[in-house]
Amino acid sequence: MILNVKDISAFADYFIICDGASDRQVQAIADAVQERMKKSGILPLGVEGEQAGKWILLDYTDVIVHVFYQPLREFYDLERLWADAPRMDVPGEATELNSLSNGIAS
């Protein structure tokens, strides 16, 4: 899920929210995001929660990636907390995002 928070947040334009079924899967997802971004020459400003693997936050300035252990995603429910943010559709089979525009991730 992608939340477009640029009109309601002073610190980010987009939240990318995803989850994994275990702490190892959460760490693997976060590692894959960082690896892909690094190959594009983009490093995070900060990374939080990497060791615990329950909620890893990757701060890429205007885009913040939240990778949750699935039960914690339900508990914190960022989608409800940011309910005013337009949501962007991401196909379930998507393996990468090439752009964020017009309310659709592609």
BELHUGI-V178656 format. One record per helix or strand of 3 or more residues. SS is the DSSP state (@ for helix, = for strand). FROM is the first residue (numbers start at 1). LEN is the number of residues. Records with the same first field share a line. If there is no record, write none. Layout:
SS->FROM-LEN ; FROM-LEN
//
This chain:
=->2-3 ; 14-7 ; 46-3 ; 55-6 ; 63-7 ; 86-4
@->23-17 ; 70-7 ; 78-4
//
